[in-house]
C-alpha cells in the first residue's frame, strides 16, 4: 500500500500545474540558423518541444524505463531507488528550469569497461536524474526522427534488432554481393564533432531550450580521478540519448550510401557494405573513408576495417558460410569468447558445489543462446554442448581429489566395482578422465538435465 501511495503521489507531482504556452521559435540560436541554410529538412515552428518532454505521460514512461534499467549512480551518488522520492519533492522546480531553459546537466562519471577483443571502452555514467531527463528527451525526439532514418539502420531503434541486421546482410550475400567492406569507425562515440551533430539536430528541432539542453548533455564534462574535465567532442556512452544522437549522425552516411545505390547494413557504428567484386570493394572503401573524414570529421580504423569475403569477417558476432546459399554461423571470435567464459566459470580453483555451478552456468547459457541460437549451424551447438558437459565432469573429478573418494563416488553412480576401481586409480589428468567410460556412464546427458543445466541441443534441434 505504501509503494502504491508513493507512486500516486509521484504521478500527481508530475502533473502540470497549468498548461503552458509554447515559447516562440522565431528567434533561433546558432544551431537553428545553420539549419536554415540546409535544404534537406529545415526545422519549422512545429516539432519536438520542451512542453512535449515534460508532458506527464512521457515523464511516467521515462521514469519507468530508468527504474527498469537500474544502473549505477552518477557523480552525485543518487541511486535509481532514490529517484522517485527526489522527484516527488523537487519536480516543480526542475520543470520550471526545463521550461525556462536554465537546467544544467551534471558531469558524467568515467567508467572503464573491458572490451572482449582487448582494451577498454570508456563509458560516461550520467546522474540518475540526468538519465531520467535524457530518457524523456530521447522519447520525444525518437518519435519524431525514427521514421526518417534509413531502412538499412537497425541499431537502437524500436522494433529492430541485431538479428534483423544479420538476416539483411545474409540476403545481400545471397543476391551475389559476395564481398564486404567492413567499416570500423575509430573511437566513434569519443570523436563525434559537437558542432556537426548539433547542426543536424537543429535541422529537426526549432525549440531553443531543447537545443540548449541537448548541447548541455554533450558538454557536461567528465569526472575522472577526482577532477572534472571538459568534453569538447564525443557523445558519452552510458546515457539514453547517445544512441539516438549517434543514429542521427550516421544517418548522413546512410543517405549517402543510398544515393550511391549500395547494398549495406548498419547497426550503430558497425557498418557493412556489400559489393560484387574485390576491386569495387577497394574503390568503395576509399571513397567512403574520404566522405566520412570530409563530411562528418570521422576516421576509419584502417587496422580493423577490411575488404574481404563475409566468411572471413564478423558482423555482430556472426559470419556466413560460402556458396550460393550462405548460412549464418557463429563467428570464430565469438566462439573463442564463449569458451573462455565457460573455462573461467568451471576452473578448478572455484570452490562451489556442482549444483551452484550448473545454476550460474545455465544463467549465462540462457542469455548466450537467446542471441547466438540464431545461427544455422546446429553441429556447432552440439559440439559445444558436449564440451560443456565434459568440462563439468572434469570439475567434479577434481573436487573428489583422492582415489578412495573417487571410487566411492563412482560406486554411488552405479558404476561396477572393477571399472570404478580402475578409473579411480588412473594417473590420467582430469580432462582425459572426463571422457572416460565411467564418467560418461555415471554422469550422462540426463544427469545434467536433472540438475537443470541449459542444453544447447534444444536450440540446435529447433
DAQUIPE-V500593 format. One record per pair of residues at least 12 apart in sequence whose ideal C-beta (glycine too) atoms are under 10 Angstrom apart, sorted by the first residue. I is the first residue (numbers start at 1). GAP is how many residues later the second one is. Records with the same first field share a line. If there is no record, write none. Layout:
I = GAP ; GAP
This chain:
3 = 81
6 = 78 ; 79 ; 82
7 = 53 ; 56 ; 77 ; 81
9 = 75 ; 76 ; 79
10 = 49 ; 50 ; 53 ; 73 ; 74 ; 75 ; 77 ; 78 ; 81
11 = 45 ; 48 ; 49 ; 52 ; 77
12 = 44 ; 76 ; 79
13 = 43 ; 46 ; 71 ; 74 ; 75 ; 76 ; 77 ; 78 ; 79 ; 82
14 = 40 ; 41 ; 42 ; 43 ; 44 ; 45 ; 46 ; 48 ; 49 ; 73 ; 74 ; 77 ; 78 ; 81
15 = 41 ; 44 ; 76
16 = 35 ; 38 ; 39 ; 40 ; 43 ; 79 ; 83
17 = 75 ; 78 ; 79
19 = 32
20 = 30 ; 31 ; 34 ; 75 ; 79
21 = 30
22 = 23 ; 24 ; 27 ; 28 ; 29 ; 30 ; 77 ; 185
23 = 26 ; 27 ; 28 ; 76 ; 77 ; 78 ; 184 ; 185 ; 186
24 = 21 ; 182 ; 184
25 = 18 ; 19 ; 20 ; 21 ; 22 ; 24 ; 180 ; 181 ; 182 ; 183
26 = 19 ; 180
27 = 181
28 = 15 ; 174 ; 178 ; 179 ; 180 ; 183
29 = 169 ; 173 ; 177 ; 178 ; 179 ; 180 ; 182 ; 183 ; 186
30 = 165 ; 168 ; 169 ; 172 ; 178 ; 181 ; 185
31 = 12 ; 164 ; 166 ; 167 ; 168 ; 169 ; 170 ; 171 ; 172 ; 174 ; 175 ; 177 ; 180 ; 181 ; 183 ; 184
32 = 166 ; 167 ; 169 ; 170 ; 171 ; 173 ; 174 ; 175 ; 176 ; 179
33 = 166 ; 169
34 = 161 ; 162 ; 164 ; 165 ; 166 ; 167 ; 168 ; 169
35 = 163 ; 164 ; 165 ; 166 ; 167 ; 168 ; 169 ; 170 ; 171 ; 176
36 = 166 ; 167
37 = 162 ; 166
38 = 161 ; 162 ; 164 ; 165
39 = 164
40 = 108 ; 160 ; 163 ; 164 ; 212 ; 215
41 = 107 ; 159 ; 162 ; 163
42 = 160 ; 161 ; 162 ; 164
43 = 158 ; 159 ; 160 ; 161 ; 162 ; 163 ; 164 ; 168
44 = 160 ; 162
45 = 161 ; 162
46 = 98 ; 160
47 = 93 ; 94 ; 97 ; 98 ; 157 ; 158 ; 159 ; 160 ; 163
48 = 89 ; 92 ; 93 ; 94 ; 95 ; 96 ; 97 ; 153 ; 156 ; 157 ; 158 ; 159 ; 162 ; 163
49 = 50 ; 91 ; 156 ; 157 ; 158 ; 160 ; 161
50 = 45 ; 48 ; 49 ; 50 ; 51 ; 53 ; 86 ; 87 ; 90 ; 157 ; 158 ; 159 ; 160 ; 162 ; 163
51 = 47 ; 48 ; 89 ; 156 ; 158 ; 159
52 = 84 ; 85 ; 87 ; 88 ; 89 ; 91 ; 92 ; 155 ; 158
53 = 42 ; 45 ; 46 ; 80 ; 83 ; 84 ; 85 ; 86 ; 87 ; 88 ; 154 ; 156 ; 157 ; 160
54 = 37 ; 40 ; 41 ; 42 ; 44 ; 45 ; 79 ; 82 ; 86
55 = 81 ; 84 ; 85
57 = 82
58 = 77 ; 78 ; 79 ; 81 ; 82 ; 85
59 = 28 ; 32 ; 36 ; 73 ; 74 ; 76 ; 77 ; 80
60 = 76
61 = 74 ; 75 ; 78
62 = 69 ; 70 ; 71 ; 72 ; 73 ; 74 ; 75 ; 76 ; 77 ; 78 ; 178
63 = 17 ; 20 ; 21 ; 24 ; 69 ; 72 ; 73
64 = 71
65 = 66 ; 67 ; 70 ; 71 ; 73 ; 74 ; 175
66 = 14 ; 17 ; 18 ; 62 ; 63 ; 65 ; 66 ; 67 ; 68 ; 69 ; 70 ; 174
67 = 13 ; 14 ; 16 ; 17 ; 61 ; 65
68 = 12
69 = 62 ; 66 ; 171
70 = 58
71 = 54 ; 55 ; 57 ; 60 ; 167
72 = 37 ; 39 ; 51 ; 53 ; 56 ; 166
73 = 36 ; 52 ; 54 ; 55
74 = 31 ; 32 ; 33 ; 34 ; 35 ; 50 ; 51 ; 52 ; 53 ; 54 ; 55 ; 56 ; 57 ; 149 ; 164 ; 165
75 = 31 ; 32 ; 33 ; 34 ; 35 ; 50 ; 51 ; 52 ; 55 ; 145 ; 146 ; 147 ; 148 ; 153
76 = 30 ; 31 ; 33 ; 51 ; 52 ; 53 ; 54
77 = 32 ; 50 ; 51
78 = 49 ; 50 ; 51
79 = 49
80 = 48 ; 51 ; 52
81 = 47
82 = 46 ; 47
83 = 44 ; 45 ; 46 ; 48 ; 49
84 = 48
86 = 42 ; 43 ; 46
87 = 42 ; 45
90 = 39
94 = 35 ; 38 ; 39
97 = 112 ; 116
98 = 35 ; 38 ; 39 ; 111 ; 112 ; 115
99 = 110
100 = 109
101 = 106 ; 107 ; 108 ; 109 ; 110 ; 111 ; 112 ; 115
102 = 107 ; 110 ; 111
103 = 26 ; 27 ; 30 ; 106 ; 109 ; 110 ; 113
104 = 26 ; 108 ; 109 ; 112 ; 116
105 = 21 ; 22 ; 24 ; 25 ; 28 ; 29 ; 108 ; 109 ; 110 ; 111 ; 112 ; 113 ; 114 ; 115 ; 116 ; 134
106 = 20 ; 21 ; 23 ; 24 ; 110 ; 114 ; 115 ; 117 ; 122
107 = 17 ; 19 ; 20 ; 23 ; 112 ; 113 ; 114 ; 115 ; 116 ; 117 ; 120 ; 121 ; 122 ; 123 ; 124 ; 129
108 = 15 ; 16 ; 17 ; 18 ; 19 ; 22 ; 23 ; 109 ; 112 ; 113 ; 114 ; 115 ; 116 ; 120 ; 123 ; 128 ; 129 ; 130 ; 131
109 = 14 ; 15 ; 16 ; 17 ; 18 ; 113 ; 114 ; 115 ; 127 ; 129
110 = 12 ; 13 ; 14 ; 15 ; 112 ; 113 ; 114 ; 115 ; 119 ; 126 ; 128
111 = 12 ; 13 ; 14 ; 113 ; 126 ; 127
112 = 112
113 = 124 ; 125
116 = 201 ; 217 ; 218 ; 220 ; 221 ; 224 ; 225
117 = 187 ; 216 ; 219 ; 220
121 = 66 ; 68 ; 69 ; 116
122 = 65 ; 67 ; 68 ; 100 ; 102 ; 112 ; 114 ; 115 ; 116
123 = 66 ; 113 ; 114 ; 115 ; 116 ; 119
124 = 65 ; 66 ; 96 ; 97 ; 98 ; 99 ; 100 ; 107 ; 110 ; 111 ; 112 ; 113 ; 114 ; 115 ; 118
125 = 97 ; 98 ; 111 ; 112 ; 113 ; 114
126 = 91 ; 94 ; 110 ; 112 ; 113 ; 114 ; 115 ; 116
127 = 93 ; 112
130 = 86 ; 87 ; 90 ; 109 ; 110 ; 111
131 = 107 ; 108 ; 109 ; 110
132 = 108
133 = 80 ; 84 ; 106 ; 107 ; 108
134 = 79 ; 80 ; 83 ; 105 ; 106 ; 107 ; 108 ; 110
135 = 104 ; 105 ; 106
136 = 104 ; 105
137 = 73 ; 76 ; 77 ; 80 ; 103 ; 104 ; 107
138 = 18 ; 101 ; 102 ; 103 ; 104 ; 105 ; 106 ; 107
139 = 101 ; 105
140 = 65 ; 70
141 = 60 ; 63 ; 64 ; 69 ; 73 ; 100 ; 103 ; 104 ; 107
142 = 14 ; 15 ; 16 ; 98 ; 99 ; 101 ; 102 ; 105
143 = 15
144 = 60 ; 61
145 = 12 ; 56 ; 59 ; 60 ; 99 ; 102 ; 103 ; 106
146 = 12 ; 13 ; 14 ; 98 ; 101
148 = 56 ; 100 ; 103 ; 107
149 = 95 ; 98 ; 99 ; 101 ; 102 ; 105 ; 106 ; 117
150 = 97 ; 100 ; 101 ; 103 ; 104 ; 105 ; 107 ; 108 ; 114 ; 115 ; 116
151 = 17 ; 103 ; 107
152 = 13 ; 16 ; 17 ; 20 ; 102 ; 105 ; 106 ; 110 ; 111 ; 112 ; 113 ; 114 ; 115 ; 119 ; 120 ; 121
153 = 12 ; 94 ; 97 ; 98 ; 100 ; 101 ; 111 ; 112 ; 113 ; 114 ; 115 ; 118
154 = 12 ; 13 ; 14 ; 15 ; 93 ; 111 ; 112 ; 113 ; 114 ; 116 ; 162
155 = 88 ; 91 ; 92 ; 95 ; 111 ; 112 ; 113 ; 114 ; 115 ; 116 ; 161
156 = 84 ; 86 ; 87 ; 88 ; 90 ; 91 ; 111 ; 112
157 = 86 ; 87 ; 90 ; 110 ; 111
160 = 107
161 = 106 ; 155 ; 210 ; 213
162 = 105 ; 106 ; 108 ; 153 ; 154 ; 155 ; 156 ; 209 ; 212
163 = 153 ; 155 ; 165 ; 207 ; 208 ; 210 ; 211
164 = 101 ; 103
165 = 100 ; 101 ; 102 ; 103 ; 105 ; 107 ; 150 ; 151 ; 153
166 = 99 ; 101 ; 106 ; 149 ; 150 ; 151 ; 152 ; 153 ; 154 ; 162 ; 208 ; 209
167 = 98 ; 151 ; 161 ; 207
168 = 95 ; 96 ; 97 ; 98 ; 99 ; 104 ; 106
169 = 94 ; 95 ; 96 ; 98 ; 103 ; 105 ; 141 ; 146 ; 147 ; 149 ; 150 ; 151 ; 157 ; 159
170 = 95 ; 140 ; 145 ; 148 ; 150 ; 155 ; 156 ; 157 ; 158 ; 206
171 = 92 ; 94 ; 103 ; 155
172 = 90 ; 91 ; 92 ; 93 ; 100 ; 101 ; 102 ; 103 ; 138 ; 154
173 = 90 ; 99 ; 101 ; 136 ; 137 ; 138 ; 147 ; 148 ; 149 ; 150 ; 151 ; 152 ; 153
174 = 146 ; 149 ; 150 ; 151 ; 152
175 = 88 ; 99 ; 101
176 = 87 ; 98 ; 99 ; 100 ; 148
177 = 85 ; 86 ; 87 ; 96 ; 97 ; 98 ; 99 ; 100 ; 103 ; 104 ; 133
178 = 96 ; 97 ; 98 ; 99 ; 100 ; 103 ; 131 ; 132 ; 133 ; 142 ; 144 ; 145 ; 146 ; 148
179 = 94 ; 95 ; 96 ; 97 ; 98 ; 99 ; 100 ; 101 ; 102 ; 103 ; 105 ; 128 ; 129 ; 130 ; 131
180 = 83 ; 84 ; 85 ; 92 ; 93 ; 94 ; 95 ; 101 ; 126 ; 127 ; 128 ; 129 ; 130 ; 131 ; 132 ; 133 ; 135 ; 139 ; 140
181 = 81 ; 83 ; 90 ; 91 ; 92 ; 93 ; 94 ; 99 ; 100 ; 101 ; 102 ; 103 ; 104 ; 105 ; 107 ; 108 ; 119 ; 124 ; 125 ; 126 ; 127 ; 132
182 = 88 ; 89 ; 90 ; 91 ; 99 ; 103 ; 122 ; 123 ; 124 ; 125 ; 126 ; 128 ; 130 ; 131 ; 132 ; 133
183 = 70 ; 81 ; 83 ; 86 ; 87 ; 88 ; 89 ; 90 ; 101 ; 102 ; 105 ; 106 ; 109 ; 117 ; 118 ; 121 ; 122 ; 123
184 = 85 ; 86 ; 87 ; 116 ; 117 ; 118 ; 119 ; 120 ; 121 ; 122
185 = 61 ; 65 ; 68 ; 83 ; 84 ; 85 ; 86 ; 107 ; 111 ; 113 ; 114 ; 115 ; 116 ; 119 ; 120
186 = 83 ; 106 ; 112 ; 113 ; 114 ; 115 ; 116 ; 117 ; 118 ; 119
187 = 47 ; 82 ; 111 ; 112 ; 114
188 = 46 ; 47 ; 49 ; 58 ; 61 ; 62 ; 80 ; 81 ; 82 ; 104 ; 108 ; 110 ; 111 ; 113
189 = 45 ; 46 ; 47 ; 48 ; 49 ; 53 ; 54 ; 56 ; 57 ; 60 ; 79 ; 80
190 = 41 ; 43 ; 44 ; 45 ; 46 ; 47
191 = 42 ; 43 ; 44 ; 105 ; 106 ; 107 ; 108
192 = 26 ; 41 ; 42 ; 43 ; 50 ; 53 ; 54 ; 57 ; 58 ; 77 ; 104 ; 105 ; 106
193 = 39 ; 40 ; 41 ; 56 ; 103 ; 104 ; 105
194 = 20 ; 21 ; 24 ; 25 ; 37 ; 38 ; 39 ; 40 ; 41
195 = 20 ; 37 ; 38 ; 102
196 = 37 ; 53 ; 56 ; 99 ; 100 ; 101 ; 102
197 = 17 ; 18 ; 21 ; 36 ; 37 ; 38 ; 48 ; 49 ; 51 ; 52 ; 99
198 = 13 ; 14 ; 16 ; 17 ; 20 ; 47
200 = 45 ; 48 ; 49 ; 51 ; 52 ; 96
201 = 13 ; 14 ; 17 ; 44 ; 47 ; 48
202 = 12 ; 13
203 = 45
204 = 44
213 = 28
214 = 27 ; 31
217 = 14 ; 18 ; 19 ; 22 ; 23 ; 24 ; 25 ; 28
218 = 13 ; 14 ; 15 ; 16 ; 17 ; 18 ; 21 ; 23 ; 24 ; 27
219 = 12 ; 13 ; 14
220 = 16 ; 19
221 = 15
222 = 12 ; 14
233 = 64
235 = 14
243 = 25
246 = 22 ; 23
247 = 19 ; 21 ; 22
249 = 20 ; 47 ; 49
250 = 16 ; 18 ; 19 ; 21 ; 42 ; 46 ; 48
251 = 15
252 = 39 ; 40 ; 43 ; 44 ; 46
253 = 13 ; 16 ; 18 ; 20 ; 35 ; 38 ; 39 ; 42 ; 43 ; 45
254 = 12 ; 17
256 = 31 ; 32 ; 35 ; 36 ; 39 ; 40
257 = 14 ; 16 ; 27 ; 31 ; 34
260 = 13 ; 24 ; 27 ; 28 ; 31
262 = 12 ; 13 ; 18 ; 22 ; 26
263 = 12 ; 13
264 = 20 ; 24
265 = 50 ; 51
267 = 48 ; 49
268 = 48
269 = 29
270 = 44 ; 45 ; 46
271 = 17 ; 21 ; 29 ; 34 ; 44
272 = 38 ; 41 ; 42 ; 43 ; 44
273 = 12 ; 15 ; 34
274 = 36
275 = 32
277 = 30
278 = 29 ; 30 ; 31
279 = 28
280 = 27
281 = 25 ; 26 ; 27 ; 28
282 = 25
283 = 24
284 = 23
285 = 15 ; 17 ; 20 ; 21 ; 22
286 = 14 ; 21
288 = 12 ; 17
289 = 13 ; 16
309 = 13
310 = 12 ; 16
311 = 12 ; 15 ; 18 ; 20
312 = 19 ; 20
313 = 18
314 = 16 ; 17 ; 18 ; 19 ; 20
315 = 13 ; 16
316 = 15 ; 18 ; 55 ; 58
317 = 13 ; 14 ; 16 ; 17 ; 18 ; 20 ; 21 ; 54 ; 55 ; 57 ; 58
318 = 12 ; 13 ; 16 ; 53 ; 54 ; 56 ; 57 ; 58
319 = 12 ; 13 ; 14 ; 15 ; 56
320 = 56
321 = 55 ; 56
325 = 51
326 = 50
327 = 48 ; 49 ; 50
328 = 44 ; 46 ; 47 ; 48 ; 49
329 = 43 ; 46 ; 47 ; 48 ; 50 ; 51
330 = 38 ; 41 ; 42 ; 43 ; 44 ; 45 ; 47 ; 50 ; 51 ; 54
331 = 41 ; 44
334 = 34 ; 37 ; 38 ; 41
335 = 37 ; 45 ; 48 ; 49
337 = 31
338 = 26 ; 27 ; 30 ; 34 ; 46 ; 50
339 = 45 ; 48 ; 49 ; 52
341 = 20 ; 23 ; 24 ; 27
342 = 19 ; 22 ; 23 ; 26 ; 42 ; 45 ; 46 ; 49 ; 50
343 = 48
345 = 12 ; 15 ; 16 ; 19 ; 20 ; 43 ; 46 ; 50
346 = 14 ; 15 ; 42 ; 44 ; 45 ; 46 ; 48 ; 49 ; 52
347 = 44 ; 48 ; 51
348 = 46 ; 47 ; 49 ; 50 ; 51 ; 82
349 = 49
350 = 45 ; 48 ; 49
351 = 48
352 = 43 ; 47
353 = 43 ; 46
354 = 38 ; 39 ; 41 ; 42 ; 45 ; 89 ; 94 ; 97 ; 99
355 = 96 ; 97
357 = 34 ; 35 ; 38 ; 39 ; 42 ; 94 ; 96
358 = 34 ; 37 ; 90 ; 92 ; 93 ; 94 ; 95 ; 96
359 = 92 ; 93 ; 94
361 = 27 ; 30 ; 31 ; 87 ; 91 ; 92 ; 93
362 = 86 ; 89 ; 90 ; 91 ; 92 ; 93
363 = 91
364 = 90
365 = 19 ; 20 ; 23 ; 88 ; 89 ; 90 ; 91 ; 94
366 = 88
367 = 87
368 = 16 ; 86 ; 88 ; 91
369 = 12 ; 85 ; 86 ; 87 ; 89 ; 90 ; 91
370 = 89
372 = 12 ; 84 ; 87
373 = 83 ; 85 ; 86 ; 87 ; 89
374 = 85
375 = 84 ; 85
377 = 83
378 = 78 ; 79 ; 81 ; 82 ; 83 ; 84
379 = 81
380 = 76 ; 80
381 = 74 ; 75 ; 76 ; 77 ; 78 ; 79 ; 80
382 = 74 ; 75 ; 78 ; 79
383 = 73 ; 77
384 = 72 ; 73 ; 76
385 = 60 ; 63 ; 68 ; 69 ; 70 ; 71 ; 72 ; 73 ; 74 ; 75
386 = 49 ; 59 ; 70 ; 71
387 = 69
388 = 60 ; 65 ; 66 ; 67 ; 68
389 = 45 ; 50 ; 51 ; 54 ; 55 ; 56 ; 58 ; 59 ; 64 ; 66
390 = 40 ; 41 ; 44 ; 45 ; 49 ; 50 ; 53
391 = 39 ; 40 ; 43
392 = 42 ; 47 ; 51 ; 55 ; 56 ; 59 ; 61
393 = 37 ; 38 ; 40 ; 41 ; 42 ; 43 ; 45 ; 46 ; 47 ; 49 ; 50 ; 54 ; 55
394 = 35 ; 36 ; 37 ; 38 ; 39 ; 40 ; 41 ; 45
395 = 35 ; 39
396 = 13 ; 34 ; 38 ; 43 ; 46 ; 47
397 = 12 ; 13 ; 26 ; 27 ; 29 ; 31 ; 32 ; 33 ; 34 ; 35 ; 36 ; 37 ; 39 ; 41 ; 42 ; 46
398 = 31 ; 32 ; 35 ; 36
399 = 31
400 = 24 ; 30
402 = 22
403 = 18 ; 20 ; 21 ; 22 ; 23
404 = 20
405 = 19
406 = 14 ; 15 ; 17 ; 18 ; 19 ; 20 ; 27 ; 32 ; 33
407 = 13 ; 14 ; 15 ; 16 ; 17 ; 18
408 = 12 ; 16
409 = 15 ; 33
410 = 12 ; 13 ; 14 ; 28 ; 29 ; 31 ; 32 ; 33
411 = 13 ; 31
412 = 30
413 = 25 ; 26 ; 28 ; 29 ; 30 ; 31 ; 34
414 = 27 ; 28
415 = 22 ; 23 ; 24 ; 26 ; 27
416 = 22 ; 25
419 = 17 ; 18 ; 19 ; 22 ; 23
420 = 18 ; 22
421 = 17
422 = 14 ; 15 ; 16
423 = 13 ; 14 ; 15 ; 16 ; 19
424 = 14
426 = 12
445 = 12
